[in-house]
């Protein structure tokens, strides 16, 4: 039964994906309202990207600071953990 299903799929010719657009065969054009919405969306995305970029830059600076002083950072972290455990 499986072989017959495979044979029928192989015998039909696959012509690729089929879709239709809203231009219905004409040249696709953008409406002013669509372009305005796209511009607003892009400005919002760029604004959030600046914040993430600043946060990523801060993280890179902190990583560079801690990585260059790795042993000291571990010693300070161990002292802070020890002091916290003594207080509790």
Secondary structure in CASP SS format (residue, H / E / C, confidence):
PFRMAT SS
TARGET T0000
AUTHOR 0000-0000-0000
METHOD secondary structure of the structure
MODEL  1
X C 1.00
X H 1.00
X H 1.00
X H 1.00
X H 1.00
X H 1.00
X H 1.00
X H 1.00
X H 1.00
X H 1.00
X H 1.00
X C 1.00
X C 1.00
X C 1.00
X C 1.00
X C 1.00
X C 1.00
X C 1.00
X C 1.00
X C 1.00
X C 1.00
X C 1.00
X C 1.00
X C 1.00
X C 1.00
X C 1.00
X C 1.00
X C 1.00
X C 1.00
X C 1.00
X C 1.00
X H 1.00
X H 1.00
X H 1.00
X H 1.00
X H 1.00
X H 1.00
X H 1.00
X H 1.00
X H 1.00
X H 1.00
X H 1.00
X H 1.00
X H 1.00
X H 1.00
X H 1.00
X H 1.00
X H 1.00
X H 1.00
X H 1.00
X H 1.00
X H 1.00
X H 1.00
X H 1.00
X H 1.00
X H 1.00
X H 1.00
X H 1.00
X H 1.00
X H 1.00
X H 1.00
X H 1.00
X H 1.00
X H 1.00
X H 1.00
X H 1.00
X H 1.00
X H 1.00
X C 1.00
X H 1.00
X H 1.00
X H 1.00
X H 1.00
X H 1.00
X H 1.00
X H 1.00
X H 1.00
X H 1.00
X H 1.00
X H 1.00
X H 1.00
X H 1.00
X H 1.00
X H 1.00
X H 1.00
X H 1.00
X H 1.00
X C 1.00
END
